Amino acid sequence: MKLNNIKTGLLLAGLLLLFGNVKAQDNPFKPEWFVSGGINGVTALNGSANNILGGKVSGGVWLNKIIGLRVDAEAGNVWLKGGYNAVTVGAGADILVNLMKNYTDENRKFRLNAIFGLGYNYYSFGDDYPRLSKTNTMSGNFSLQAAFRLNSHLSIFAEPGIKISTKFYDIENKDDVFAGGMMTVGVIYKF
C-alpha cells in the first residue's frame, strides 16, 4: 500500500512538472530564484491550547510560470497548556503552484500561490514538562500565499494555511493527528 502511495505521489508531481513545462514552451521562461523570511505562528485547532511563534527563512526557484519549489527552515517557541514551554526547530520542502496567469508580468503587483509541503520538526521541552523531554514529528501543510510587489526585486507577503501533524505534546496519543492554523508574514527577495 505504501508503495502505491509513493507511486501515486511521484506520478502527480511528474504531471505537475510536465503541465508546467508544456505551458512554459508557449512562453519561454528563465528560472527565478528567490529567498524569503518572516515571522510565523501556528495555533492548534483542536482545543489543546498549544501555540508556536517563531521565524522562518526560505529559498527556492520558480521553474516556470506555474510551478516552483522551495525549502524552509524555522525555529520558535511553543506555549503549551499548563504553562509549559518548548523550543522547536524544523525544515520542510514545498511545491508552489501559481494561481495567476501571468506570474512574470513586470507590471503585476499581486500574486497568489497555492503551496503544498512536507515538514519535519524537533521539539525540546523544559525539564518540568511531565510527559517527555524531546520528540520529532513529520507534518503536511497547505497554504495560500498572497504577495504584493514593492519593486522588481522586493515583495511583502501573507501566507495563511493549515498544518497537519501528530500530537507531539501528548506521549499517550502521539500517533493521533491534529490540525493547526498557521500564518507567516514577511518579505521575498527575487534575484
Contacts in CASP RR format, 6 or more apart in sequence:
PFRMAT RR
TARGET T0000
AUTHOR 0000-0000-0000
METHOD contacts of the structure
MODEL  1
MKLNNIKTGLLLAGLLLLFGNVKAQDNPFKPEWFVSGGINGVTALNGSAN
NILGGKVSGGVWLNKIIGLRVDAEAGNVWLKGGYNAVTVGAGADILVNLM
KNYTDENRKFRLNAIFGLGYNYYSFGDDYPRLSKTNTMSGNFSLQAAFRL
NSHLSIFAEPGIKISTKFYDIENKDDVFAGGMMTVGVIYKF
13 95 0 8 1.000
16 67 0 8 1.000
16 95 0 8 1.000
16 97 0 8 1.000
17 63 0 8 1.000
17 67 0 8 1.000
19 66 0 8 1.000
19 67 0 8 1.000
20 63 0 8 1.000
20 64 0 8 1.000
20 65 0 8 1.000
20 66 0 8 1.000
20 67 0 8 1.000
21 64 0 8 1.000
23 64 0 8 1.000
23 65 0 8 1.000
23 66 0 8 1.000
24 63 0 8 1.000
24 64 0 8 1.000
24 65 0 8 1.000
24 66 0 8 1.000
27 65 0 8 1.000
29 62 0 8 1.000
29 64 0 8 1.000
29 65 0 8 1.000
29 104 0 8 1.000
31 61 0 8 1.000
31 62 0 8 1.000
31 63 0 8 1.000
31 64 0 8 1.000
32 61 0 8 1.000
32 62 0 8 1.000
32 104 0 8 1.000
32 190 0 8 1.000
32 191 0 8 1.000
33 59 0 8 1.000
33 60 0 8 1.000
33 61 0 8 1.000
33 190 0 8 1.000
33 191 0 8 1.000
34 59 0 8 1.000
34 60 0 8 1.000
34 61 0 8 1.000
34 62 0 8 1.000
34 70 0 8 1.000
34 188 0 8 1.000
34 189 0 8 1.000
34 190 0 8 1.000
34 191 0 8 1.000
35 57 0 8 1.000
35 58 0 8 1.000
35 59 0 8 1.000
35 60 0 8 1.000
35 188 0 8 1.000
35 189 0 8 1.000
36 57 0 8 1.000
36 58 0 8 1.000
36 59 0 8 1.000
36 70 0 8 1.000
36 157 0 8 1.000
36 186 0 8 1.000
36 187 0 8 1.000
36 188 0 8 1.000
36 189 0 8 1.000
37 55 0 8 1.000
37 56 0 8 1.000
37 57 0 8 1.000
37 58 0 8 1.000
37 186 0 8 1.000
37 187 0 8 1.000
37 188 0 8 1.000
38 55 0 8 1.000
38 56 0 8 1.000
38 57 0 8 1.000
38 184 0 8 1.000
38 185 0 8 1.000
38 186 0 8 1.000
38 187 0 8 1.000
39 53 0 8 1.000
39 54 0 8 1.000
39 55 0 8 1.000
39 56 0 8 1.000
39 184 0 8 1.000
39 185 0 8 1.000
39 186 0 8 1.000
40 52 0 8 1.000
40 53 0 8 1.000
40 54 0 8 1.000
40 55 0 8 1.000
40 56 0 8 1.000
40 74 0 8 1.000
40 182 0 8 1.000
40 183 0 8 1.000
40 184 0 8 1.000
40 185 0 8 1.000
41 51 0 8 1.000
41 52 0 8 1.000
41 53 0 8 1.000
41 54 0 8 1.000
41 182 0 8 1.000
41 183 0 8 1.000
41 184 0 8 1.000
42 51 0 8 1.000
42 52 0 8 1.000
42 163 0 8 1.000
42 180 0 8 1.000
42 181 0 8 1.000
42 182 0 8 1.000
43 50 0 8 1.000
43 51 0 8 1.000
43 52 0 8 1.000
43 180 0 8 1.000
43 181 0 8 1.000
43 182 0 8 1.000
44 50 0 8 1.000
44 51 0 8 1.000
44 178 0 8 1.000
44 179 0 8 1.000
44 180 0 8 1.000
44 181 0 8 1.000
45 178 0 8 1.000
45 179 0 8 1.000
45 180 0 8 1.000
45 181 0 8 1.000
46 178 0 8 1.000
46 179 0 8 1.000
46 180 0 8 1.000
48 80 0 8 1.000
48 81 0 8 1.000
48 167 0 8 1.000
48 169 0 8 1.000
48 170 0 8 1.000
48 178 0 8 1.000
49 80 0 8 1.000
49 81 0 8 1.000
50 78 0 8 1.000
50 79 0 8 1.000
50 80 0 8 1.000
50 81 0 8 1.000
50 169 0 8 1.000
51 78 0 8 1.000
51 79 0 8 1.000
52 76 0 8 1.000
52 77 0 8 1.000
52 78 0 8 1.000
52 79 0 8 1.000
52 88 0 8 1.000
53 76 0 8 1.000
53 77 0 8 1.000
54 74 0 8 1.000
54 75 0 8 1.000
54 76 0 8 1.000
54 77 0 8 1.000
55 74 0 8 1.000
55 75 0 8 1.000
55 76 0 8 1.000
56 72 0 8 1.000
56 73 0 8 1.000
56 74 0 8 1.000
56 184 0 8 1.000
57 72 0 8 1.000
57 73 0 8 1.000
57 74 0 8 1.000
58 70 0 8 1.000
58 71 0 8 1.000
58 72 0 8 1.000
58 73 0 8 1.000
58 94 0 8 1.000
59 70 0 8 1.000
59 71 0 8 1.000
59 72 0 8 1.000
60 68 0 8 1.000
60 69 0 8 1.000
60 70 0 8 1.000
60 71 0 8 1.000
61 68 0 8 1.000
61 69 0 8 1.000
61 70 0 8 1.000
62 68 0 8 1.000
62 96 0 8 1.000
62 98 0 8 1.000
62 103 0 8 1.000
63 69 0 8 1.000
65 98 0 8 1.000
65 102 0 8 1.000
65 103 0 8 1.000
65 104 0 8 1.000
66 97 0 8 1.000
66 98 0 8 1.000
66 103 0 8 1.000
67 95 0 8 1.000
67 96 0 8 1.000
67 97 0 8 1.000
67 98 0 8 1.000
68 95 0 8 1.000
68 96 0 8 1.000
68 97 0 8 1.000
68 98 0 8 1.000
69 93 0 8 1.000
69 94 0 8 1.000
69 95 0 8 1.000
69 96 0 8 1.000
70 93 0 8 1.000
70 94 0 8 1.000
70 96 0 8 1.000
71 91 0 8 1.000
71 92 0 8 1.000
71 93 0 8 1.000
71 94 0 8 1.000
72 90 0 8 1.000
72 91 0 8 1.000
72 92 0 8 1.000
72 93 0 8 1.000
72 94 0 8 1.000
72 119 0 8 1.000
73 89 0 8 1.000
73 90 0 8 1.000
73 91 0 8 1.000
73 92 0 8 1.000
74 88 0 8 1.000
74 89 0 8 1.000
74 90 0 8 1.000
74 91 0 8 1.000
75 87 0 8 1.000
75 88 0 8 1.000
75 89 0 8 1.000
75 90 0 8 1.000
76 87 0 8 1.000
76 88 0 8 1.000
76 89 0 8 1.000
77 85 0 8 1.000
77 86 0 8 1.000
77 87 0 8 1.000
77 88 0 8 1.000
78 85 0 8 1.000
78 86 0 8 1.000
78 87 0 8 1.000
78 88 0 8 1.000
78 123 0 8 1.000
78 169 0 8 1.000
79 85 0 8 1.000
80 86 0 8 1.000
80 129 0 8 1.000
80 169 0 8 1.000
84 125 0 8 1.000
84 126 0 8 1.000
84 128 0 8 1.000
84 129 0 8 1.000
85 125 0 8 1.000
85 126 0 8 1.000
86 123 0 8 1.000
86 124 0 8 1.000
86 125 0 8 1.000
86 126 0 8 1.000
86 129 0 8 1.000
86 169 0 8 1.000
87 123 0 8 1.000
87 124 0 8 1.000
88 121 0 8 1.000
88 122 0 8 1.000
88 123 0 8 1.000
88 124 0 8 1.000
89 121 0 8 1.000
89 122 0 8 1.000
90 119 0 8 1.000
90 120 0 8 1.000
90 121 0 8 1.000
90 122 0 8 1.000
91 119 0 8 1.000
91 120 0 8 1.000
92 117 0 8 1.000
92 118 0 8 1.000
92 119 0 8 1.000
92 120 0 8 1.000
93 117 0 8 1.000
93 118 0 8 1.000
93 119 0 8 1.000
94 115 0 8 1.000
94 116 0 8 1.000
94 117 0 8 1.000
94 141 0 8 1.000
95 115 0 8 1.000
95 116 0 8 1.000
95 117 0 8 1.000
96 113 0 8 1.000
96 114 0 8 1.000
96 115 0 8 1.000
96 145 0 8 1.000
97 113 0 8 1.000
97 114 0 8 1.000
97 115 0 8 1.000
97 116 0 8 1.000
98 111 0 8 1.000
98 112 0 8 1.000
98 113 0 8 1.000
99 112 0 8 1.000
99 113 0 8 1.000
99 114 0 8 1.000
99 144 0 8 1.000
100 108 0 8 1.000
100 110 0 8 1.000
100 111 0 8 1.000
100 112 0 8 1.000
102 108 0 8 1.000
103 111 0 8 1.000
106 152 0 8 1.000
108 149 0 8 1.000
109 148 0 8 1.000
109 149 0 8 1.000
110 146 0 8 1.000
110 147 0 8 1.000
110 148 0 8 1.000
110 149 0 8 1.000
111 145 0 8 1.000
111 146 0 8 1.000
111 147 0 8 1.000
111 149 0 8 1.000
111 155 0 8 1.000
112 144 0 8 1.000
112 145 0 8 1.000
112 146 0 8 1.000
112 147 0 8 1.000
113 144 0 8 1.000
113 145 0 8 1.000
113 147 0 8 1.000
114 142 0 8 1.000
114 143 0 8 1.000
114 144 0 8 1.000
115 141 0 8 1.000
115 142 0 8 1.000
115 143 0 8 1.000
115 144 0 8 1.000
115 145 0 8 1.000
115 159 0 8 1.000
116 141 0 8 1.000
116 142 0 8 1.000
117 140 0 8 1.000
117 141 0 8 1.000
117 142 0 8 1.000
118 138 0 8 1.000
118 139 0 8 1.000
118 140 0 8 1.000
118 141 0 8 1.000
119 138 0 8 1.000
119 139 0 8 1.000
119 140 0 8 1.000
119 141 0 8 1.000
120 136 0 8 1.000
120 137 0 8 1.000
120 138 0 8 1.000
120 139 0 8 1.000
121 136 0 8 1.000
121 137 0 8 1.000
121 139 0 8 1.000
121 165 0 8 1.000
121 168 0 8 1.000
122 134 0 8 1.000
122 135 0 8 1.000
122 136 0 8 1.000
123 134 0 8 1.000
123 135 0 8 1.000
123 136 0 8 1.000
123 137 0 8 1.000
123 168 0 8 1.000
123 169 0 8 1.000
124 133 0 8 1.000
124 134 0 8 1.000
125 131 0 8 1.000
125 132 0 8 1.000
125 133 0 8 1.000
125 134 0 8 1.000
125 135 0 8 1.000
126 133 0 8 1.000
127 133 0 8 1.000
131 169 0 8 1.000
131 170 0 8 1.000
131 171 0 8 1.000
131 172 0 8 1.000
132 171 0 8 1.000
135 168 0 8 1.000
135 174 0 8 1.000
137 165 0 8 1.000
137 166 0 8 1.000
137 168 0 8 1.000
138 165 0 8 1.000
138 166 0 8 1.000
139 163 0 8 1.000
139 164 0 8 1.000
139 165 0 8 1.000
139 166 0 8 1.000
140 163 0 8 1.000
140 164 0 8 1.000
140 165 0 8 1.000
141 161 0 8 1.000
141 162 0 8 1.000
141 163 0 8 1.000
141 164 0 8 1.000
141 182 0 8 1.000
142 161 0 8 1.000
142 162 0 8 1.000
143 159 0 8 1.000
143 160 0 8 1.000
143 161 0 8 1.000
143 162 0 8 1.000
143 182 0 8 1.000
143 184 0 8 1.000
144 159 0 8 1.000
144 160 0 8 1.000
144 161 0 8 1.000
145 157 0 8 1.000
145 158 0 8 1.000
145 159 0 8 1.000
146 157 0 8 1.000
146 158 0 8 1.000
146 159 0 8 1.000
147 155 0 8 1.000
147 156 0 8 1.000
147 157 0 8 1.000
147 188 0 8 1.000
148 155 0 8 1.000
148 156 0 8 1.000
148 157 0 8 1.000
149 155 0 8 1.000
150 156 0 8 1.000
152 190 0 8 1.000
153 189 0 8 1.000
153 190 0 8 1.000
153 191 0 8 1.000
154 187 0 8 1.000
154 188 0 8 1.000
154 189 0 8 1.000
154 190 0 8 1.000
155 187 0 8 1.000
155 188 0 8 1.000
155 190 0 8 1.000
156 185 0 8 1.000
156 186 0 8 1.000
156 187 0 8 1.000
156 188 0 8 1.000
157 184 0 8 1.000
157 185 0 8 1.000
157 186 0 8 1.000
157 187 0 8 1.000
157 188 0 8 1.000
158 183 0 8 1.000
158 184 0 8 1.000
158 185 0 8 1.000
158 186 0 8 1.000
159 183 0 8 1.000
159 184 0 8 1.000
159 185 0 8 1.000
160 181 0 8 1.000
160 182 0 8 1.000
160 183 0 8 1.000
161 181 0 8 1.000
161 182 0 8 1.000
161 183 0 8 1.000
162 179 0 8 1.000
162 180 0 8 1.000
162 181 0 8 1.000
162 182 0 8 1.000
163 179 0 8 1.000
163 180 0 8 1.000
163 181 0 8 1.000
163 182 0 8 1.000
164 177 0 8 1.000
164 178 0 8 1.000
164 179 0 8 1.000
164 180 0 8 1.000
165 177 0 8 1.000
165 178 0 8 1.000
165 180 0 8 1.000
166 174 0 8 1.000
166 175 0 8 1.000
166 176 0 8 1.000
166 177 0 8 1.000
166 178 0 8 1.000
167 173 0 8 1.000
167 174 0 8 1.000
167 175 0 8 1.000
167 176 0 8 1.000
167 177 0 8 1.000
167 178 0 8 1.000
168 174 0 8 1.000
170 176 0 8 1.000
END
